[in-house]
Amino acid sequence: MSNEQLCTAALDGDTEARNALVENNLRFIKRTAYEMWSAQQELNAALGIEINDLVQEGSLGLLDCIAGYRPDTGNKFLTYAAPALRNAMTDCIRAALGLFEQRMVDKKDAPGFQRVYLDDVLSEDERMLRIE
């Protein structure tokens, strides 16, 4: 069955069609995940993100597209779903980055991401000049 036929069956509640849709497109999902992970490999490794995390997010993004896909528009399902896959993977990376930054701010002796107040850095004379 084609992706479009599987999507139509999945809309009717066929869970096997949903599973088949993910399995049929798993190679595309893995390739997209590898491209996104390897583009920022050091960052993703520091954040604790693995390729399999991105594959899982991409698979969930694909499943979310089933409800919004309309075969009568003439678009292929994968063409419709590809941006949603990338967005789901990007959201995963952004969420991990936000958590990482928050951990760095919360640590007292973290190697960065600490709040610095201008009053703490400037001398008394420089502060008075800025006020004037």
Secondary structure, 3 states (H helix, E strand, C coil): CCHHHHHHHHHCCCHHHHHHHHHHCHHHHHHHHHHHHHHCHHHHHHHCCCHHHHHHHHHHHHHHHCCCCCHHHCCCHHHHHHHHHHHHHHHHHHHHHHHHHHHHHHCCCCCCCCCCCHHHHCCHHHHHHHHC
